[in-house]
Amino acid sequence: MGNLGKDGAIPATLQDLLNFYDHDDALSLQTLTTAGLPIVETTYASISSGKNLVGKISADIVIGSGGKTADELIREWFDIVVANSQDPAKLGTPAVYTTDAGLDLSQMVNKLLIGSVSYAQATTKYFGLLLDKDNTVARNGTDAYTAMEHYWDESFGYFGAARDYARYSDEQLAGKSADDFTFDSNGDGQIDLKSEYNFGLSRNAGKRDKGGSGVDFTKEIFDAYLAGRTEITNEGTVAAISTHRQIAAEGMEKVIAATAVHYINDTLADMADIGTADENAVNHNKHWAEMKAFTMALQYNSFVKISSADLEQLHTLMGDAPKYDAPGTAAYDATVADLNAAAAIFQSVYGFSAGNVAGW
């Protein structure tokens, strides 16, 4: 979807987008590549066969969506982008994935999928069902792990961290190039997407650590995953396993919440530039969508700290699309007040420091 906004783009069909969302292994779609080393898994099917996003997405109603599921929203957004791509005036520009109201659908899809697939699978699915799984015999009688170990490892995979996550600095995880957040740990001259690449939430954790003070989300989450896995392998107590599970789940939640705060701040900065030479509507739309969709993502965790009532209030305060009222107007002041109120909710629920809420 992002590439449709770049020079040289050609119109898309709905099937072009569905090929990624409702993926079929027979398509042999190519994975992305890093700027440097080649990647071991050249197609999506070579990472894991028989898998697709639509098969993993949560069926829960999205809070603040008017009663729609993530799947329904994403399909609606696909239709809009495909229609826009047929318009030569929009194709090759950000307008191709932006609604008339200013909603950046590229960001909305991206971040809602992080919540409704990655975060939901890591927490509600695999952590949620963990204690129901056997931890005494090999799974299927032959695997090198028990069913409980498997569920723990699945959760870690959805967090998206490389196997040696602790070797990465916050600066590397926050880097723009894949060469920053990948490392050829086994020295085979290739990057293995299953063990040597940091995805999604694991990188957001590094970004918030880098931009914050007195927080270490990367260590908090990774140490909990390591300690919990060790506890399971040693057939430890349910209480001990549950403690580590809770720390990892809450750590991921705090990362998403802190990231929403980051985009509240970016949106406020964009709004302050309205009517000046620095005004940038594309960035404003992008940052607003990331704020909104990361807030949507928060609901997908059965161990969640934030209440549904707080999430409803956050969506009310944020609204349904960016606002472009000029600084100094009553409408502008009202929007700024609403976004600051949203930031205050995050600060209260998660105990974030005032400095981090202002500085992320």
Secondary structure as the mmCIF struct_conf table of DSSP 4:
data_model
#
loop_
_struct_conf.conf_type_id
_struct_conf.id
_struct_conf.beg_label_comp_id
_struct_conf.beg_label_asym_id
_struct_conf.beg_label_seq_id
_struct_conf.end_label_comp_id
_struct_conf.end_label_asym_id
_struct_conf.end_label_seq_id
HELX_RH_3T_P HELX_RH_3T_P1 GLY A 2 GLY A 5
BEND BEND1 LYS A 6 LYS A 6
TURN_TY1_P TURN_TY1_P1 ASP A 7 GLY A 8
HELX_RH_AL_P HELX_RH_AL_P1 LEU A 14 TYR A 21
TURN_TY1_P TURN_TY1_P2 ASP A 22 ASP A 22
HELX_RH_3T_P HELX_RH_3T_P2 ASP A 25 LEU A 27
HELX_LH_PP_P HELX_LH_PP_P1 LEU A 29 LEU A 29
STRN STRN1 GLN A 30 GLN A 30
HELX_LH_PP_P HELX_LH_PP_P2 THR A 31 LEU A 32
BEND BEND2 ALA A 35 LEU A 37
STRN STRN2 ILE A 39 ILE A 39
BEND BEND3 VAL A 40 VAL A 40
STRN STRN3 THR A 43 THR A 43
HELX_RH_3T_P HELX_RH_3T_P3 TYR A 44 SER A 46
TURN_TY1_P TURN_TY1_P3 ILE A 47 ILE A 47
BEND BEND4 SER A 48 SER A 48
TURN_TY1_P TURN_TY1_P4 SER A 49 GLY A 50
BEND BEND5 LEU A 53 LEU A 53
TURN_TY1_P TURN_TY1_P5 VAL A 54 LYS A 56
BEND BEND6 ASP A 60 ASP A 60
STRN STRN4 ILE A 61 ILE A 61
HELX_LH_PP_P HELX_LH_PP_P3 VAL A 62 VAL A 62
TURN_TY1_P TURN_TY1_P6 ILE A 63 GLY A 66
BEND BEND7 GLY A 67 GLY A 67
STRN STRN5 THR A 69 THR A 69
HELX_RH_AL_P HELX_RH_AL_P2 ALA A 70 SER A 85
TURN_TY1_P TURN_TY1_P7 GLN A 86 GLN A 86
TURN_TY1_P TURN_TY1_P8 PRO A 88 GLY A 92
BEND BEND8 THR A 93 THR A 93
HELX_RH_3T_P HELX_RH_3T_P4 PRO A 94 TYR A 97
STRN STRN6 THR A 98 THR A 98
TURN_TY1_P TURN_TY1_P9 ASP A 100 ALA A 101
STRN STRN7 ASP A 104 ASP A 104
HELX_RH_AL_P HELX_RH_AL_P3 LEU A 105 LEU A 113
HELX_RH_PI_P HELX_RH_PI_P1 ILE A 114 TYR A 119
HELX_RH_AL_P HELX_RH_AL_P4 ALA A 120 ALA A 120
HELX_RH_PI_P HELX_RH_PI_P2 GLN A 121 PHE A 127
TURN_TY1_P TURN_TY1_P10 GLY A 128 LEU A 129
HELX_RH_3T_P HELX_RH_3T_P5 LEU A 130 ASP A 132
BEND BEND9 LYS A 133 LYS A 133
BEND BEND10 THR A 136 VAL A 137
HELX_RH_3T_P HELX_RH_3T_P6 ARG A 139 GLY A 141
TURN_TY1_P TURN_TY1_P11 THR A 142 THR A 142
BEND BEND11 ASP A 143 TYR A 145
HELX_RH_AL_P HELX_RH_AL_P5 ALA A 147 PHE A 159
TURN_TY1_P TURN_TY1_P12 GLY A 160 GLY A 160
TURN_TY1_P TURN_TY1_P13 ARG A 163 ASP A 164
HELX_RH_3T_P HELX_RH_3T_P7 TYR A 165 ARG A 167
BEND BEND12 TYR A 168 TYR A 168
HELX_RH_AL_P HELX_RH_AL_P6 ASP A 170 LEU A 173
TURN_TY1_P TURN_TY1_P14 ALA A 174 ALA A 174
BEND BEND13 LYS A 176 SER A 177
TURN_TY1_P TURN_TY1_P15 ALA A 178 ASP A 180
BEND BEND14 PHE A 181 PHE A 181
STRN STRN8 THR A 182 THR A 182
TURN_TY1_P TURN_TY1_P16 SER A 185 ASN A 186
BEND BEND15 ASP A 188 GLN A 190
STRN STRN9 ILE A 191 ILE A 191
TURN_TY1_P TURN_TY1_P17 LEU A 193 SER A 195
BEND BEND16 GLU A 196 GLU A 196
STRN STRN10 TYR A 197 TYR A 197
HELX_RH_AL_P HELX_RH_AL_P7 GLY A 200 GLY A 211
BEND BEND17 GLY A 212 GLY A 214
HELX_RH_AL_P HELX_RH_AL_P8 PHE A 217 THR A 233
TURN_TY1_P TURN_TY1_P18 ASN A 234 GLU A 235
HELX_RH_AL_P HELX_RH_AL_P9 VAL A 238 ALA A 272
TURN_TY1_P TURN_TY1_P19 ASP A 273 GLY A 275
BEND BEND18 THR A 276 THR A 276
TURN_TY1_P TURN_TY1_P20 ALA A 277 ASP A 278
HELX_RH_AL_P HELX_RH_AL_P10 ALA A 281 ALA A 297
TURN_TY1_P TURN_TY1_P21 LEU A 298 GLN A 299
TURN_TY1_P TURN_TY1_P22 SER A 302 PHE A 303
BEND BEND19 LYS A 305 ILE A 306
HELX_RH_AL_P HELX_RH_AL_P11 SER A 308 MET A 318
BEND BEND20 ASP A 320 ALA A 321
HELX_LH_PP_P HELX_LH_PP_P4 ASP A 325 ALA A 326
TURN_TY1_P TURN_TY1_P23 PRO A 327 GLY A 328
BEND BEND21 THR A 329 THR A 329
HELX_RH_AL_P HELX_RH_AL_P12 ALA A 330 TYR A 350
TURN_TY1_P TURN_TY1_P24 GLY A 351 GLY A 351
HELX_RH_AL_P HELX_RH_AL_P13 ALA A 354 GLY A 359
#
